[in-house]
């Protein structure tokens, strides 16, 4: 039985005056690569807390069972955003591939992508923006395969951030904006 060995290089940058770690990079050959943790981590110079963690396989930002990139608030350590994906593409089935948080950790933006394209096939919007002060979803957009599309209603809904009242609705089919009678949903 022959064992196979992989030789990694780990590069660590440190602050000259404090000795605190600024970044850590795992390389296989000349590509970022690590199978059991982030291949790139960047740390805040003053707090020493992680600001960025990114997972790579053979030079591509990639992770199957978790976010491939997490960006943190350097003061609180809470996530500011998460990106899910494989092979350098944003991708996640059935859940948002990009999630952005406010400083308190509340979701303020969700985007659903499959193989890099805005796409949601369960009838919900592929983009949702939420006002951090009121909690109101003020913008929703529907997409299929990267094109703005909603067969049964508006493909974009904009609301007042304070009241939630709808201020605009836009209709799209396969990326083409509709007007007048074309906007009516087609059944059957």
URFEN-V983549 format. One record per pair of residues at least 24 apart in sequence whose C-alpha atoms are under 7 Angstrom apart, sorted by the first residue. I is the first residue (numbers start at 1). J is the second residue. If there is no record, write none. Layout:
# URFEN-V983549
i=I j=J
i=I j=J
This chain:
# URFEN-V983549
i=20 j=48
i=21 j=48
i=31 j=58
i=31 j=59
i=32 j=56
i=32 j=57
i=32 j=58
i=32 j=59
i=33 j=57
i=33 j=58
i=33 j=59
i=44 j=74
i=47 j=74
i=47 j=75
i=49 j=74
i=49 j=77
i=50 j=74
i=60 j=87
i=60 j=88
i=61 j=86
i=61 j=87
i=61 j=88
i=62 j=86
i=62 j=87
i=62 j=88
i=78 j=105
i=89 j=115
i=89 j=116
i=90 j=114
i=90 j=115
i=90 j=116
i=91 j=115
i=91 j=116
i=102 j=132
i=108 j=132
i=117 j=145
i=117 j=146
i=118 j=143
i=118 j=144
i=118 j=145
i=118 j=146
i=119 j=143
i=119 j=144
i=119 j=145
i=119 j=146
i=120 j=144
i=131 j=161
i=134 j=162
i=136 j=161
i=136 j=164
i=138 j=164
i=147 j=174
i=147 j=175
i=148 j=172
i=148 j=173
i=148 j=174
i=148 j=175
i=149 j=173
i=149 j=174
i=149 j=175
i=151 j=185
i=152 j=185
i=152 j=186
i=153 j=185
